[in-house]
């Protein structure tokens, strides 16, 4: 079972890129972030023609998340992250696919910090930690996958001081991410590539793609019940180099059959 996450950065604008990648990479399940469309603007027909069924939650201008599956219809279990009924931002979606709970995450950026946006990021992270802890206690086979907007360590960002003070590498952001790992979640990319610099995001400015000045912001965290089935993980980084590409590349993992 191949599971992927891809911050598409406007699904309708990048639809040709997405469809080409789906055809070449053939993931069984895909989590998408930053749809940047309302529910009725989601390109369901094109996605279905590519062989995928989908659940999604859109939002005008920003945010938006979706889960695609070509191995059966995703069974929606949560359309929002529990813990704050007043939070209306479309940043979390959860569905069961073939016995695995897929948790699609678009965590807040948090900039500028300090300030209310960073406070919202940390509060959202705390809610995610609480929900993730519940999933582990319930022994649910689950994967937390998406754009976490955190480069967890210095290995996950190109050598630079230009991001110092940014919410993406702030010690509190990194501590929250480390808290998930401490619960027992396995970072699939880091488990399978322990000492390798791997990036999933390259900003459009200052030739950062051309210079490979990237960050690893997109993660797939595997619950303890699934960790023994993890075979491989990687990044389809060549997708970032295509014309009109998203500033993110898809990250993926393989689980062996149970």
C-alpha positions as a Markdown table, in Angstrom:
| # | Residue | x | y | z |
|---|---|---|---|---|
| 1 | Unk | 0.0 | 0.0 | 0.0 |
| 2 | Unk | 1.5 | 3.3 | -1.1 |
| 3 | Unk | 0.4 | 6.3 | 0.8 |
| 4 | Unk | 1.5 | 9.9 | -0.2 |
| 5 | Unk | 1.1 | 13.4 | 0.9 |
| 6 | Unk | 1.2 | 16.5 | -1.4 |
| 7 | Unk | 0.7 | 20.1 | -0.7 |
| 8 | Unk | -0.7 | 21.0 | -4.1 |
| 9 | Unk | -0.8 | 24.7 | -3.6 |
| 10 | Unk | -4.1 | 25.3 | -5.5 |
| 11 | Unk | -5.6 | 22.1 | -6.9 |
| 12 | Unk | -7.3 | 23.7 | -9.9 |
| 13 | Unk | -4.2 | 25.7 | -10.9 |
| 14 | Unk | -2.0 | 22.6 | -10.6 |
| 15 | Unk | -4.5 | 20.0 | -11.8 |
| 16 | Unk | -2.4 | 18.9 | -14.8 |
| 17 | Unk | 0.7 | 18.5 | -12.6 |
| 18 | Unk | -1.4 | 16.5 | -10.1 |
| 19 | Unk | -2.9 | 14.2 | -12.7 |
| 20 | Unk | 0.4 | 13.5 | -14.4 |
| 21 | Unk | 2.0 | 12.6 | -11.0 |
| 22 | Unk | -1.0 | 10.3 | -10.1 |
| 23 | Unk | -0.5 | 8.5 | -13.4 |
| 24 | Unk | 3.3 | 8.1 | -13.0 |
| 25 | Unk | 3.5 | 7.4 | -9.3 |
| 26 | Unk | 0.3 | 5.5 | -8.8 |
| 27 | Unk | -0.1 | 6.0 | -5.0 |
| 28 | Unk | -3.0 | 4.0 | -3.5 |
| 29 | Unk | -3.9 | 6.9 | -1.1 |
| 30 | Unk | -3.1 | 10.6 | -1.3 |
| 31 | Unk | -3.5 | 13.4 | 1.2 |
| 32 | Unk | -3.7 | 16.8 | -0.4 |
| 33 | Unk | -3.3 | 20.2 | 1.3 |
| 34 | Unk | -3.9 | 23.8 | 0.3 |
| 35 | Unk | -6.7 | 23.0 | -2.2 |
| 36 | Unk | -7.5 | 26.8 | -2.3 |
| 37 | Unk | -11.0 | 26.1 | -3.5 |
| 38 | Unk | -14.5 | 25.8 | -2.1 |
| 39 | Unk | -16.2 | 22.5 | -1.9 |
| 40 | Unk | -18.1 | 22.9 | -5.1 |
| 41 | Unk | -14.9 | 23.9 | -7.0 |
| 42 | Unk | -13.1 | 20.7 | -6.2 |
| 43 | Unk | -12.3 | 18.9 | -9.5 |
| 44 | Unk | -14.1 | 15.6 | -8.5 |
| 45 | Unk | -14.8 | 14.5 | -12.1 |
| 46 | Unk | -11.2 | 14.8 | -13.1 |
| 47 | Unk | -10.0 | 13.0 | -10.0 |
| 48 | Unk | -12.5 | 10.2 | -10.6 |
| 49 | Unk | -11.5 | 9.9 | -14.2 |
| 50 | Unk | -7.9 | 9.4 | -13.0 |
| 51 | Unk | -9.2 | 6.4 | -11.0 |
| 52 | Unk | -9.6 | 8.0 | -7.5 |
| 53 | Unk | -12.5 | 8.4 | -5.2 |
| 54 | Unk | -12.2 | 11.4 | -2.8 |
| 55 | Unk | -13.4 | 13.1 | 0.3 |
| 56 | Unk | -12.5 | 16.8 | 0.8 |
| 57 | Unk | -13.1 | 19.9 | 2.7 |
| 58 | Unk | -12.5 | 23.1 | 0.8 |
| 59 | Unk | -12.2 | 26.7 | 1.8 |
| 60 | Unk | -12.3 | 29.9 | -0.2 |
| 61 | Unk | -8.8 | 31.4 | -1.0 |
| 62 | Unk | -6.8 | 29.4 | 1.5 |
| 63 | Unk | -6.5 | 26.0 | 3.2 |
| 64 | Unk | -8.5 | 23.0 | 2.1 |
| 65 | Unk | -7.6 | 19.3 | 2.5 |
| 66 | Unk | -8.6 | 16.1 | 0.6 |
| 67 | Unk | -8.0 | 12.3 | 0.8 |
| 68 | Unk | -7.9 | 10.4 | -2.5 |
| 69 | Unk | -8.1 | 6.6 | -2.8 |
| 70 | Unk | -7.9 | 4.2 | -5.8 |
| 71 | Unk | -8.4 | 1.2 | -3.5 |
| 72 | Unk | -12.0 | 1.8 | -2.4 |
| 73 | Unk | -14.0 | 4.8 | -1.2 |
| 74 | Unk | -12.5 | 6.7 | 1.8 |
| 75 | Unk | -14.8 | 6.4 | 4.8 |
| 76 | Unk | -14.9 | 9.8 | 6.4 |
| 77 | Unk | -14.4 | 9.7 | 10.2 |
| 78 | Unk | -13.6 | 13.3 | 11.0 |
| 79 | Unk | -13.9 | 16.5 | 9.0 |
| 80 | Unk | -12.1 | 18.7 | 11.6 |
| 81 | Unk | -9.5 | 18.2 | 14.2 |
| 82 | Unk | -11.2 | 17.6 | 17.6 |
| 83 | Unk | -10.8 | 20.0 | 20.5 |
| 84 | Unk | -12.1 | 23.3 | 19.2 |
| 85 | Unk | -15.6 | 23.5 | 17.7 |
| 86 | Unk | -15.0 | 27.2 | 16.9 |
| 87 | Unk | -12.1 | 26.6 | 14.6 |
| 88 | Unk | -13.5 | 26.8 | 11.1 |
| 89 | Unk | -10.3 | 26.6 | 9.1 |
| 90 | Unk | -10.2 | 23.6 | 6.7 |
| 91 | Unk | -6.9 | 22.0 | 7.9 |
| 92 | Unk | -7.8 | 18.4 | 9.0 |
| 93 | Unk | -9.5 | 15.4 | 7.4 |
| 94 | Unk | -9.6 | 11.8 | 8.5 |
| 95 | Unk | -10.9 | 8.7 | 6.7 |
| 96 | Unk | -10.5 | 5.0 | 6.8 |
| 97 | Unk | -9.0 | 3.3 | 3.8 |
| 98 | Unk | -8.4 | -0.5 | 3.6 |
| 99 | Unk | -8.1 | -0.8 | 7.4 |
| 100 | Unk | -5.8 | 2.2 | 7.9 |
| 101 | Unk | -6.9 | 5.5 | 9.4 |
| 102 | Unk | -5.6 | 8.3 | 7.2 |
| 103 | Unk | -5.2 | 11.6 | 8.9 |
| 104 | Unk | -4.6 | 14.5 | 6.5 |
| 105 | Unk | -3.0 | 17.5 | 8.1 |
| 106 | Unk | -2.3 | 21.1 | 7.1 |
| 107 | Unk | -0.8 | 22.6 | 10.2 |
| 108 | Unk | -0.8 | 26.4 | 10.6 |
| 109 | Unk | 2.3 | 28.2 | 9.3 |
| 110 | Unk | 2.5 | 30.4 | 12.5 |
| 111 | Unk | 4.3 | 33.4 | 11.0 |
| 112 | Unk | 4.9 | 36.0 | 12.1 |
| 113 | Unk | 6.0 | 35.0 | 15.5 |
| 114 | Unk | 5.5 | 35.9 | 18.2 |
| 115 | Unk | 1.9 | 36.8 | 17.7 |
| 116 | Unk | -1.6 | 35.4 | 17.4 |
| 117 | Unk | -0.8 | 33.3 | 14.3 |
| 118 | Unk | 2.0 | 31.5 | 16.2 |
| 119 | Unk | -0.3 | 31.1 | 19.2 |
| 120 | Unk | -2.8 | 29.4 | 16.9 |
| 121 | Unk | -0.2 | 27.1 | 15.6 |
| 122 | Unk | 0.9 | 25.9 | 19.0 |
| 123 | Unk | -2.7 | 25.5 | 20.1 |
| 124 | Unk | -3.5 | 23.5 | 17.0 |
| 125 | Unk | -0.4 | 21.4 | 17.6 |
| 126 | Unk | -1.6 | 20.7 | 21.2 |
| 127 | Unk | -5.0 | 19.5 | 19.9 |
| 128 | Unk | -3.2 | 17.3 | 17.3 |
| 129 | Unk | -1.0 | 15.8 | 20.1 |
| 130 | Unk | -4.1 | 15.0 | 22.2 |
| 131 | Unk | -5.9 | 13.4 | 19.3 |
| 132 | Unk | -2.8 | 11.4 | 18.2 |
| 133 | Unk | -2.3 | 10.2 | 21.8 |
| 134 | Unk | -5.9 | 8.9 | 21.8 |
| 135 | Unk | -5.3 | 7.0 | 18.5 |
| 136 | Unk | -2.2 | 5.3 | 20.0 |
| 137 | Unk | -4.0 | 4.4 | 23.2 |
| 138 | Unk | -6.9 | 2.9 | 21.1 |
| 139 | Unk | -4.3 | 0.8 | 19.2 |
| 140 | Unk | -5.6 | 2.2 | 15.9 |
| 141 | Unk | -3.5 | 1.6 | 12.8 |
| 142 | Unk | -3.1 | 5.2 | 11.6 |
| 143 | Unk | -0.9 | 7.5 | 9.6 |
| 144 | Unk | -0.6 | 11.3 | 10.3 |
| 145 | Unk | 0.4 | 12.7 | 6.9 |
| 146 | Unk | 0.6 | 16.2 | 5.5 |
| 147 | Unk | 2.2 | 19.6 | 5.7 |
| 148 | Unk | 3.2 | 20.1 | 9.3 |
| 149 | Unk | 4.9 | 23.4 | 8.6 |
| 150 | Unk | 7.8 | 22.3 | 10.8 |
| 151 | Unk | 11.4 | 21.4 | 9.8 |
| 152 | Unk | 12.0 | 19.1 | 12.8 |
| 153 | Unk | 15.8 | 19.3 | 13.0 |
| 154 | Unk | 18.8 | 21.1 | 11.4 |
| 155 | Unk | 19.0 | 18.1 | 9.0 |
| 156 | Unk | 15.7 | 19.1 | 7.6 |
| 157 | Unk | 16.7 | 22.5 | 6.3 |
| 158 | Unk | 19.6 | 23.6 | 4.1 |
| 159 | Unk | 22.6 | 25.1 | 5.9 |
| 160 | Unk | 21.5 | 28.8 | 6.5 |
| 161 | Unk | 20.7 | 31.4 | 9.1 |
| 162 | Unk | 18.2 | 33.1 | 6.9 |
| 163 | Unk | 15.3 | 31.3 | 8.5 |
| 164 | Unk | 16.4 | 31.9 | 12.1 |
| 165 | Unk | 13.3 | 33.1 | 14.1 |
| 166 | Unk | 10.9 | 31.7 | 11.6 |
| 167 | Unk | 7.9 | 29.7 | 13.0 |
| 168 | Unk | 8.9 | 26.7 | 10.8 |
| 169 | Unk | 12.1 | 26.1 | 12.8 |
| 170 | Unk | 11.1 | 27.7 | 16.1 |
| 171 | Unk | 12.1 | 25.6 | 19.1 |
| 172 | Unk | 8.5 | 25.4 | 20.3 |
| 173 | Unk | 7.4 | 24.1 | 16.9 |
| 174 | Unk | 10.1 | 21.6 | 16.9 |
| 175 | Unk | 9.3 | 20.6 | 20.5 |
| 176 | Unk | 5.7 | 19.9 | 19.5 |
| 177 | Unk | 6.8 | 17.7 | 16.7 |
| 178 | Unk | 9.2 | 15.9 | 18.9 |
| 179 | Unk | 6.3 | 15.3 | 21.3 |
| 180 | Unk | 4.5 | 13.3 | 18.6 |
| 181 | Unk | 7.6 | 11.2 | 18.1 |
| 182 | Unk | 7.8 | 10.6 | 21.8 |
| 183 | Unk | 4.3 | 9.3 | 21.8 |
| 184 | Unk | 5.5 | 6.4 | 19.6 |
| 185 | Unk | 4.9 | 7.7 | 16.1 |
| 186 | Unk | 7.6 | 6.8 | 13.5 |
| 187 | Unk | 8.7 | 9.5 | 11.1 |
| 188 | Unk | 8.8 | 7.4 | 7.9 |
| 189 | Unk | 11.3 | 9.5 | 6.0 |
| 190 | Unk | 13.7 | 9.8 | 8.8 |
| 191 | Unk | 13.4 | 6.1 | 9.8 |
| 192 | Unk | 14.3 | 5.0 | 6.3 |
| 193 | Unk | 16.9 | 7.7 | 5.6 |
| 194 | Unk | 18.5 | 8.4 | 8.9 |
| 195 | Unk | 21.5 | 10.5 | 7.9 |
| 196 | Unk | 20.3 | 12.0 | 4.6 |
| 197 | Unk | 19.2 | 15.6 | 4.0 |
| 198 | Unk | 15.8 | 15.3 | 2.5 |
| 199 | Unk | 13.6 | 18.2 | 1.5 |
| 200 | Unk | 10.0 | 18.5 | 0.4 |
| 201 | Unk | 9.6 | 22.3 | 0.0 |
| 202 | Unk | 11.6 | 24.8 | -1.9 |
| 203 | Unk | 10.4 | 28.5 | -1.9 |
| 204 | Unk | 9.8 | 30.1 | -5.2 |
| 205 | Unk | 12.1 | 33.0 | -4.4 |
| 206 | Unk | 15.9 | 33.4 | -4.7 |
| 207 | Unk | 16.4 | 30.3 | -6.9 |
| 208 | Unk | 15.9 | 28.0 | -3.9 |
| 209 | Unk | 14.8 | 25.1 | -6.1 |
| 210 | Unk | 17.8 | 25.5 | -8.4 |
| 211 | Unk | 20.2 | 25.8 | -5.4 |
| 212 | Unk | 18.5 | 22.9 | -3.6 |
| 213 | Unk | 17.8 | 25.3 | -0.7 |
| 214 | Unk | 14.9 | 23.3 | 0.7 |
| 215 | Unk | 13.2 | 22.3 | 3.9 |
| 216 | Unk | 11.4 | 19.1 | 5.0 |
| 217 | Unk | 8.0 | 20.2 | 6.0 |
| 218 | Unk | 5.8 | 17.3 | 4.8 |
| 219 | Unk | 5.8 | 14.2 | 7.0 |
| 220 | Unk | 4.2 | 10.8 | 7.3 |
| 221 | Unk | 4.1 | 9.6 | 10.9 |
| 222 | Unk | 3.2 | 5.9 | 11.3 |
| 223 | Unk | 1.5 | 4.6 | 14.4 |
| 224 | Unk | 3.2 | 1.8 | 16.5 |
| 225 | Unk | 0.7 | -0.8 | 15.1 |
| 226 | Unk | 1.9 | -0.1 | 11.6 |
| 227 | Unk | 5.6 | 0.5 | 12.1 |
| 228 | Unk | 6.5 | -3.1 | 11.4 |
| 229 | Unk | 4.9 | -2.9 | 8.0 |
| 230 | Unk | 6.9 | 0.1 | 6.8 |
| 231 | Unk | 9.1 | -0.9 | 3.9 |
| 232 | Unk | 10.3 | 2.4 | 2.3 |
| 233 | Unk | 9.7 | 6.1 | 2.1 |
| 234 | Unk | 10.8 | 8.8 | -0.2 |
| 235 | Unk | 10.1 | 12.1 | -2.0 |
| 236 | Unk | 9.2 | 12.6 | -5.7 |
| 237 | Unk | 11.3 | 15.7 | -5.8 |
| 238 | Unk | 11.4 | 15.9 | -9.6 |
| 239 | Unk | 7.8 | 17.1 | -9.5 |
| 240 | Unk | 9.0 | 20.4 | -8.0 |
| 241 | Unk | 11.0 | 21.1 | -11.1 |
| 242 | Unk | 8.1 | 20.9 | -13.5 |
| 243 | Unk | 6.5 | 24.0 | -15.1 |
| 244 | Unk | 3.9 | 25.7 | -12.9 |
| 245 | Unk | 4.8 | 23.3 | -10.1 |
| 246 | Unk | 3.7 | 23.6 | -6.5 |
| 247 | Unk | 6.5 | 24.7 | -4.1 |
| 248 | Unk | 6.2 | 21.3 | -2.4 |
| 249 | Unk | 7.0 | 17.8 | -3.7 |
| 250 | Unk | 5.0 | 14.7 | -2.8 |
| 251 | Unk | 6.3 | 12.5 | 0.0 |
| 252 | Unk | 5.3 | 8.8 | 0.2 |
| 253 | Unk | 5.7 | 5.6 | 2.0 |
| 254 | Unk | 5.1 | 1.9 | 1.3 |
| 255 | Unk | 3.4 | -0.4 | 3.8 |
| 256 | Unk | 3.6 | -4.2 | 3.2 |
| 257 | Unk | 0.4 | -6.1 | 3.3 |
| 258 | Unk | -0.9 | -7.2 | 6.7 |
